[in-house]
Amino acid sequence: MAEIEINEQIHQVQHQSHLTGSVGVSTVIFVGLAAIAAMQANFLGEEAVVAQVQAANHWAWYQSKSMKYETQQSSQAILKSLGKPLPTSLEQKADTLEQEKENLKAKAEHLEAESKSHLDRHQSFLYSVVFLQVAIALASLASLLKLPKLWYTSLGVAVLGTGFMLWGSIPVSHGSSVPTSVEVKQSVDN
C-alpha cells in the first residue's frame, strides 16, 4: 500500500515538474515576444511622429507657395487693369508656383497617410504587448497554483498577442490608403 502511494506521489511530482518546466519555457517565449512588440510599437510611434512633422512642414511650404501664387495673380490683375502688357516671366513664374504647390500638396498628403499607417500598426503592437503581458501573468499563476487549465488559457491569450503582432507587421494593412512610393514619386515629379 505504501509503495502505491509513493509511486502516485512520484508520478504527481513528475507531472507538476513537467508543468512547471513547460510554463517556464512558454513564459520566456512570451517575454521575448512582448519585448519585440514593445520595441516595434515604439519605433512605429516615432516614425508616425516624424512623418506627421514632415507633413506639417510640407503644408507650411504649400501655404507659402500659395501666398506667392496669389501675389503673382494680383500683380497680373493689376497690370491687366492698367492696360499694361504682361511679362512672360510673370506668367511662367505663376505656372511654376502652381506646379510647386501641387507637388507639395501631394507630398504632404502622402506623409499624412504614412503617419496614419504607422499609428495603426503601432496600435496593433501595443495590443500585442498587452495580451502577451496578460499571458505572462496567467502562466505565472498557473505555475504557482499548479493549474494546467490556466496555463492553457495563457497560451490562448499569447496566441492573440502574437496575432496582433503579426497583424502590425504587415505594412499598410489596417484600412489605411497610403499610396505606393511610385505613385507619390510620379505625382511629385509632374
C-alpha positions in Angstrom: 0.0 0.0 0.0 2.7 2.5 0.9 4.6 1.6 -2.2 1.5 2.5 -4.4 1.1 5.8 -2.5 4.8 6.6 -3.1 4.5 5.8 -6.8 1.5 8.0 -7.1 3.3 10.9 -5.3 6.3 10.4 -7.6 4.1 10.5 -10.6 2.3 13.6 -9.3 5.6 15.4 -8.6 6.9 14.5 -12.1 3.7 15.8 -13.6 3.9 19.1 -11.6 7.6 19.4 -12.5 6.8 18.9 -16.2 4.0 21.6 -15.9 6.4 24.0 -14.2 9.1 23.5 -16.9 6.6 23.9 -19.7 5.1 27.0 -18.1 8.6 28.4 -17.6 9.6 27.9 -21.2 6.4 29.4 -22.5 6.7 32.4 -20.2 10.2 33.1 -21.5 8.9 33.0 -25.1 6.0 35.3 -24.1 8.5 37.8 -22.5 10.7 37.7 -25.7 7.7 38.4 -27.9 6.4 41.1 -25.7 9.9 42.8 -25.8 10.0 42.7 -29.5 6.4 44.0 -29.8 7.2 46.9 -27.4 10.3 47.9 -29.4 8.4 47.8 -32.7 5.5 49.8 -31.2 7.9 52.4 -30.0 9.6 52.5 -33.4 6.4 52.9 -35.3 5.2 55.6 -32.9 8.3 57.6 -33.5 8.0 57.1 -37.3 4.4 58.3 -37.2 5.5 61.5 -35.4 8.4 62.1 -37.8 6.0 61.6 -40.8 3.4 64.0 -39.3 6.1 66.7 -38.7 7.3 66.3 -42.2 3.7 66.6 -43.5 3.2 69.8 -41.4 6.4 71.2 -42.9 5.1 70.5 -46.4 1.8 72.1 -45.6 3.7 75.2 -44.4 5.7 75.3 -47.7 2.4 74.8 -49.6 0.9 77.8 -47.8 3.9 79.9 -48.6 3.7 78.9 -52.3 0.0 79.7 -52.2 0.7 83.2 -50.9 3.3 83.8 -53.6 1.0 82.5 -56.2 -1.8 84.8 -55.1 0.6 87.7 -55.1 1.6 86.8 -58.7 -2.1 86.6 -59.7 -2.7 90.0 -58.1 0.2 91.6 -59.9 -1.2 90.2 -63.2 -4.6 91.5 -62.5 -3.3 95.0 -61.7 -1.2 95.1 -64.9 -4.2 93.9 -66.9 -6.5 96.6 -65.3 -3.9 99.2 -66.1 -3.7 98.0 -69.7 -0.1 97.1 -69.5 1.4 94.1 -71.2 2.1 91.0 -69.0 5.7 90.0 -69.0 6.1 86.3 -69.9 8.3 85.8 -66.9 5.4 86.7 -64.6 3.2 84.1 -66.3 5.9 81.5 -66.2 6.6 82.2 -62.5 2.9 81.8 -61.7 2.8 78.5 -63.6 5.9 77.3 -61.7 4.4 78.3 -58.4 1.2 76.4 -59.2 3.1 73.3 -60.1 5.2 73.5 -56.9 2.0 73.9 -54.8 0.5 70.8 -56.3 3.7 68.8 -55.7 3.9 70.0 -52.1 0.2 69.1 -51.5 0.7 65.6 -52.9 3.8 65.0 -50.7 2.1 66.4 -47.6 -1.0 64.1 -48.2 1.3 61.1 -48.7 3.2 61.9 -45.4 -0.1 62.2 -43.5 -1.3 58.8 -44.9 2.1 57.3 -44.0 1.8 58.7 -40.4 -1.7 57.2 -40.1 -0.4 53.8 -41.3 2.4 53.9 -38.7 0.0 54.8 -36.0 -2.4 52.0 -37.0 0.5 49.5 -36.9 1.8 51.0 -33.6 -1.7 50.3 -32.1 -1.6 46.7 -33.1 1.8 46.2 -31.5 0.5 47.9 -28.3 -2.4 45.4 -28.2 0.1 42.6 -28.7 2.2 43.8 -25.7 -1.0 43.9 -23.5 -2.1 40.4 -24.5 1.4 39.0 -24.0 1.7 40.6 -20.6 -1.7 39.1 -19.6 -0.4 35.7 -20.9 2.7 36.1 -18.7 0.6 36.8 -15.6 -1.7 33.8 -16.3 1.3 31.5 -16.9 2.8 32.6 -13.6 -0.4 32.0 -11.8 -0.7 28.6 -13.4 2.8 27.7 -12.3 2.2 28.9 -8.7 -1.3 27.3 -8.4 -0.4 24.2 -10.4 -3.4 24.7 -12.7 -2.8 23.3 -16.2 -6.1 24.8 -17.5 -4.8 28.3 -16.5 -1.7 27.6 -18.5 -3.7 26.6 -21.5 -5.6 29.9 -21.2 -2.3 31.8 -21.1 -1.3 30.0 -24.3 -4.6 31.1 -25.9 -4.1 34.7 -24.8 -0.5 34.6 -26.1 -1.8 33.4 -29.5 -4.0 36.5 -29.6 -1.0 38.7 -28.7 1.1 37.1 -31.4 -1.8 37.6 -33.9 -1.8 41.3 -33.1 2.0 41.3 -33.5 1.7 39.7 -36.9 -1.1 42.0 -38.0 1.0 45.0 -37.0 3.9 43.6 -39.0 2.0 43.8 -42.3 2.6 47.2 -43.8 -0.5 49.1 -44.9 -2.9 46.5 -43.6 -5.3 48.4 -41.4 -7.6 50.1 -43.8 -5.1 52.8 -44.5 -4.7 54.1 -48.0 -1.1 55.0 -48.3 -0.1 55.5 -51.9 2.8 53.5 -53.1 6.2 55.2 -53.4 5.9 55.0 -57.2 2.5 56.9 -57.2 3.9 59.6 -54.9 7.1 59.9 -57.0 5.0 60.3 -60.2 2.8 63.0 -58.6 5.8 64.9 -57.2 7.7 64.7 -60.4 4.8 66.0 -62.5 
